[in-house]
Amino acid sequence: MSFQSVHHIFVIPGCLLLVLAAFNLLRYRHWGRVTGTIVERQTLPGEIIEDKIEVAYVISDRRYVSDVQQTFGQVRIGAEANDEVEISYDPLNPSRCMAYAPTENICTVAIAIVMILV
C-alpha cells in the first residue's frame, strides 16, 4: 500500500514536466529561429533570483532586445557579453523569445516518463 502512495508522489510532477516540455517542443516547431548575441550580463544578489542576461537579435531588419534569466536554455554561468546563442521567437510577436534548446526538453520528457512509470 505504501508503494502506491510513493508512486503518486512522482506521477503528478512527472505529468506536469511532460506537459511543459512537450509544449516547448511544439513551440520550437512553429516558432522561428535566429542567432542572437548577449549584449549585457548583470549579476543579481541572492540565490533564487539568477543573473539577468540581455540578448539582442535581428528579425526582418528589425533589432530586438530581450531580458532573460540565466537559465535561458544553453546560456549558463560561463556566458559573457558578445557570446552567440540560438533563439526561438514567436512569429506573431518577435519580442517574445526563448532559447532554442530542444535537447534539454527531450531530456526533460525522458525524465518525466521515468517519473510517471516508476
KOLVONU-129458 format. One line per 8 residues: number of its first residue (from 1); their letters; for each residue x, y, z of C-alpha. Coordinates in Angstrom, 3 decimals. Layout:
BEGIN
NUM) A) X Y Z  ...
END
This chain:
BEGIN
1) MSFQSVHH) 0.000 0.000 0.000  2.815 2.433 0.812  4.350 1.740 -2.618  1.271 3.198 -4.311  1.395 6.385 -2.245  5.062 6.918 -3.156  4.229 6.255 -6.803  1.601 9.010 -6.763
9) IFVIPGCL) 4.148 11.499 -5.436  6.106 11.171 -8.704  3.161 10.907 -11.124  1.777 14.432 -10.761  5.146 16.252 -11.090  6.062 13.868 -13.925  2.862 14.727 -15.793  3.486 18.438 -15.272
17) LLVLAAFN) 7.067 18.144 -16.558  5.853 16.156 -19.555  3.223 18.742 -20.485  5.585 21.717 -20.143  8.434 20.090 -22.080  6.075 18.884 -24.820  4.623 22.396 -25.085  8.122 23.845 -25.555
25) LLRYRHWG) 8.920 21.245 -28.224  5.728 22.210 -30.086  6.706 25.865 -29.862  10.107 25.087 -31.398  8.291 23.572 -34.355  6.076 26.607 -35.018  8.318 29.461 -33.921  11.133 30.959 -35.992
33) RVTGTIVE) 14.800 30.555 -35.171  17.617 33.096 -35.223  21.060 33.625 -33.688  21.271 36.305 -31.009  24.125 37.990 -29.171  24.394 38.558 -25.433  24.538 42.324 -25.015  24.850 42.586 -21.251
41) RQTLPGEI) 25.023 40.299 -18.259  24.002 41.622 -14.864  24.703 39.748 -11.642  21.777 39.969 -9.238  22.087 39.305 -5.496  20.624 36.163 -3.979  20.377 32.515 -4.842  16.762 32.413 -6.029
49) IEDKIEVA) 17.000 35.312 -8.472  19.660 34.440 -11.012  21.688 36.646 -13.319  19.773 38.718 -15.835  21.029 38.464 -19.401  20.114 40.840 -22.214  20.048 39.238 -25.672  19.853 41.162 -28.964
57) YVISDRRY) 18.665 39.617 -32.224  17.565 40.797 -35.671  14.426 39.618 -37.490  13.392 41.116 -40.837  15.795 44.059 -40.466  14.383 44.954 -37.032  16.529 44.690 -33.915  15.004 43.259 -30.739
65) VSDVQQTF) 16.486 43.144 -27.246  15.042 40.830 -24.594  15.889 40.287 -20.943  16.201 36.639 -19.979  17.211 34.735 -16.853  20.470 32.804 -16.503  18.642 29.509 -17.012  17.744 30.653 -20.518
73) GQVRIGAE) 18.362 27.347 -22.284  22.013 26.966 -23.167  23.012 30.297 -21.623  24.838 29.219 -18.498  27.208 30.586 -15.883  30.088 30.860 -18.375  28.179 33.043 -20.837  29.571 36.534 -21.282
81) ANDEVEIS) 28.812 39.598 -23.387  29.171 39.088 -27.160  28.574 35.304 -26.917  26.133 33.981 -29.507  23.041 31.925 -28.611  20.321 30.343 -30.705  16.909 31.865 -30.099  13.437 30.690 -30.971
89) YDPLNPSR) 10.985 33.592 -31.426  7.231 33.964 -31.788  6.455 34.985 -35.404  3.352 36.901 -34.256  5.280 38.792 -31.568  9.040 38.674 -32.291  9.885 40.348 -28.986  8.829 37.081 -27.269
97) CMAYAPTE) 11.714 34.672 -27.368  13.257 31.683 -25.655  16.462 29.760 -26.119  16.479 27.155 -28.841  17.402 24.148 -26.708  15.413 21.105 -27.842  17.911 18.665 -26.296  17.086 19.909 -22.802
105) NICTVAIA) 13.364 19.489 -23.424  13.820 15.991 -24.862  15.779 15.032 -21.724  13.007 16.540 -19.600  10.429 14.430 -21.461  12.512 11.314 -20.778  12.809 12.176 -17.073  9.070 12.839 -16.867
113) IVMILV) 8.268 9.472 -18.457  10.533 7.711 -15.960  8.857 9.580 -13.090  5.416 8.514 -14.306  6.373 4.876 -14.867  8.353 4.324 -11.652
END
